[in-house]
Amino acid sequence: MAENSLINEMVEQICLSVALKGSNRDPSNRLALTILDNSVEIILKFYADSHGLLQDKEINSQEAFVFILDKIKDQNKIVNYEEKDIIRYHHILNEFRNKDNFTIKDSVIDEYVILAKILLAKLYDYRASKIEWEKMVDDARRHS
């Protein structure tokens, strides 16, 4: 039950990221990427924790994001380029946090959303059609 609740929350956060991206305000893309990256990190950490992939001290470490991706790749849940792309988008957010004038393009959000959906599908068997995702994004726009 906790897993379903978490998945639903992460889906809502991903939809909120897409809704923010569509608002055409630069700070919105930065906020969208922050929400999206946090969601991906929670998706990864919950999976790692519930499948015993890492010890508690490792899950809470700075390197946990990359360690978990490596473990998931070793399980053939994601392929090499997906792992590298997820790490790249995670690092984009870290770059943004260290710079004052840093613009995040819509394509960064779009591509990271695809990777988040892949993680949901491969780790939690969560899938939604394009129409279902669009409806959920519209709902997020109305409620944000």
Buried (B, 14 or more C-beta within 10 A) or exposed (E): EEEEEBBEEBBBBBBBBBBBBBBEEEEBBBBBBBBBBBBBBBBBBBBBBEBEBBEEEBBEEEEBBBBBBBBBBEEEBBEEEBBEBBBEBBEBBEEBEEEEEEEBEEEBBEBBBEBBBBBBEBBBEBEBEEEEBEEBBEBBBEEE
